Amino acid sequence: MKKKDRGLMSLIKMGQFPALFSFFLVTLVVSWRHETEGNMNLTMDDSGKGRIGVIVDKSSRIGKEEILAMQMAVEDFNSSRNQSFSLVIRDYKSDPNLASLAAKELISMQRVQVLIGPQTWEATSIVSEVGNEKQTPVLALANEIPKWANERFKFLVQASPSQLNQMRAIASIIGSWDWHLVNVIYEDRDFSTTEIFPHLVHALKDVGAEVSEFVGLSQFDSDIFTKELERLRRGSSRIFVVHLPFKLAMRLFETAKEMGMMGKDYVWITTDTFTSLAHSFNVSINSVLQGVVGVKSYFPERNPRYRDFYLRFCQRFRLEHFDEDNNEPGIFAVQAYDSATTAAMAMSEIQEKGNDHLLEKIELTDFQGLGGKIQFKDRKLAPADTFQIINIMGRGCRELGFWSDKSGFSPESRENLSSNSSMKDLSQVFWPGGSSETPRGWVVPTDANPLRIGVPNGSMFKQYVQVEEDPKGNNLTFKGLAIDLFKETIHSLHVPPSYEFYRFNGSYDDLVKQIYLKNFDAAVGDIAIISRRYEHAEFTHPYSEAGLVMIVPTRKDKSNKSLLFTKPFTLTMWIAIAMINAYNGFVVWFIERSRYPSHDGSMFNHAGTMLCSSFTTLFSLHGNMLHSNLSRMTMVVWLFMALVITQIYTANLTSMLTIQRLEPTISNIETLQRGNALVGYGKGSFVKRYLEEVLHFRPENIKNYSTPDDFAEALRNQEISAAFLEVPFVKIFLARFCREFMISGPTYKVGGFGFAFPRGSPLLMDINVALLKVSETGKFKALEDSMIANETCEDDDAKEEGSRLSPNSFFILFVFSGGVSTIALTLFIFSAHSSSFHQNAIWRLMIAVMRHWGKHRRSPSRRVCDNLQSTTVSNNFVHNTNLRIQEAVFSTSKR
């Protein structure tokens, strides 16, 4: 046996491996020894210097690409730098134990200066342990390395960017289509999932979704695929995120296709681990994966260096692996090329300074690789922040677009693109079954148990929720507005699920918590929507008004009633009455002004006569004093209007005096707090905490009550000074006790009733839509009206306010009276034109009056006659005295 074999056997004998696996390890050692001998021809230099150890799975597509890419990298570096570095490659056959043995052999026997690989974290952790012990740098190609690994393994370098951001990309895909419940399928022995899945859960939470189930699959259990898929098929979620290596993922998809789960209504999303091999899929593989959407690592393919590498790689890969259908390189080949280049560059710089310096040189590496910038920070590359979204359809895969951490979804990979949080703006997606219609993402399970609906038993207002049991206590009856509304909503769904109501005797907070504990599938009732309850459940849109108000007893209004006589009419109405009376008085005065000597005198006398006539007409008719039929006609209509207004005013004032006016005993909560008064709230509701934390009432001053009658009795007996109720309850309470109690103070915007469902429930969106339909069709209003129909109480204050009359109520009467007066005035003026002298006298009189009024405004102490002596009335006639004007008037009247 060779020396290295004896060394390995001695490890077994020393008990470093359990005796149970001794036979298995001996077999692996023999196999590994032959493999090592077969791989010696891959060593380019037997001197022991400038060697790079590589640990890969040669049978996998990833291993094949990595080996060729690293060979090309070393060849390119040797030719450009005149070096003679070589690779020593070992096949670990995806077995972590073989990876450990290979690492020890490469370091101890082959004297390699650095190790590259392997692909999985399970194998990488064991190899890193060996590298740490031998102080040999390990460039790991595993995508995900735990944070603690760099602290524990000082010689571990993560040579491939972290792909954790792809979890946010997957969450953004799910959020784009408003899906809320996801199943995640992974390999049970993949320890990197402990680092990955917390990021996925957090990202899903940001888009309003959550994981329904985590399903771990084992490659050693062939029956588990069928069992788990059957169990998932019976569930409601149809969204599956697959985080599996290629071979395991293909077994899953083939089984799913046999079970009919690759058809319509299903959604399959694959992670980078599987999707980054999409370039190697052949037609038979694509036929199984029709409609799958995948997240794939992105690297710039338009780079000239990459194009040169691409052509050379395809040519060599075709020659070396003629059994493969596709020869293109993927992200794994690019990362392997850059890793080998990193190792070669560091080795070329250390010369003869030892491995400690080699690690430092690797950490200081800074160059532009095929996959992007190669620069380490804390022995890690910068995490990947851009991913390609693909859709497998037909004979290949379609590029839908890109997702980046900075700009979200975009059709191109260019920077500085506008941010877009939705995948809907990318290319058309073809889902499983070939449909372009977006799947709903969930179904009602046909064999599922009925939904368990929790209903509160302690509702204070039974009109909303009431639970009754028959005399024997066997059957429960659930009724009330909330129950009826929920039934209407469920029946509005396209596929109504079956459900059963269950009574719950605890508090409302505890009821919502039961949903989180999976004791109930939903909760229905007068459940207030408040922030802290969102920790355990999600709510529908509120179906009632939101708000909290203060209810206090009423008392008679003892305010000052000195202006009560003005209340029957509005201010506008009083102004309109004054204006129409003044106008009618002017018309009568103007027609009758020359009939009596009492109408002689100054303008003050004329104005006083006119105003007196305007208002005395409201109470008497001076028919025997009027000589013109025009003035009589005006007066009759005027008096009719005055009579109607007077009677309505009297009736309205009498009604106001007989109505009892009420006012609140307490107007604001500050009065309650200053007086250290007691207040009440509904038992079991959120109001107590709100009174303490927001309104700052003392806990000992807060009392709870179970029924509206208890509330009313406590307010009557002054046991409490005020009660705080949600707005929906206030409608019912005041319908019964509207004359005894009333709302006082502001409305605090909080609460609102809704139905509670589990967080991420696929039912929630459809329930919200159905709830809106019930409200829009008027069904909810009909339910609410029927609830309070028997307890309606008229609001006296509203009636009084509505009884105040405005000019709109007398519009026709005002127009009629004003119109008749205007007609009379017009006819009188036209009749005055029957003679020119008569006409001139009238106009002279009117002009004299206006001139006198102007002079009187400028100099009140001067007499009218002095003013008229200096005024020119016309071109041919000048009034010297006021006497001539009066003579002209009398002569005109005699004619």
Secondary structure, DSSP 4 states (H G I P E B T S, - for coil): --HHHHHHHHHHHTTSS-GGGHHHHHHHHHHHHHHHHHHGGG-S-TTSSSEEEEEE-TTSHHHHHHHHHHHHHHHHHHHHHT---EEEEEE-TT-HHHHHHHHHHHHHTS--SEEE--SSHHHHHHHHHHHHHHT--EEE--S---HHHHHH-TTEEE-S---TTHHHHHHHHHHHTT--EEEEEEETT-TTHHHHHHHHHHHHHHTT-EEEEEEEE-TT-SSHHHHHHHHHHHSSB-EEEEE--HHHHHHHHHHHHHTT-SSTT-EEEE-HHHHTTGGG--HHHHHHSTT-EEEEE---TT-HHHHHHHHHHHHHHHHH-TT-S-----HHHHHHHHHHHHHHHHHHHHTTS-HHHHHHHHHT-EEEETTEEEEEETTEEPPP-EEEEEEEETTEEEEEEEEETTTEEESS--SSPPPB--GGGSSPP--TTS--SPP-SB---TTPPPEEEEEES--S-TTT-EEEE-TTS--EEEESHHHHHHHHHHHTSSSPPPEEEEEE-S-HHHHHHHHHTTS-SEEEEEEE--GGGGGT-EE---SS---EEEEEEEEE--S--TTGGGTTB-HHHHHHHHHHHHHHHHHHHHHHTTS-GGG-S-HHHHHHHHHHHHHHTTT---GGG---HHHHHHHHHHHHHHHHHHHHHHHHHHHHHHSPPEEES---HHHHHHTT--EEEETTSTHHHHHHHTS---GGGEEEESSHHHHHHHHHTTSSSEEEEEHHHHHHHHHHHTTTEEEEEEEE----EEEEE-TT-THHHHHHHHHHHHHHTTHHHHHHHHHHGGG----HHHHHHHH-B-GGGGHHHHHHHHHHHHHHHHHHHHHGGGSHHHHHHHHHHHHHHHHHHHHHHH-TTS-HHHHHHT-B-SSS-B---HHHHHHHHHHHHH-
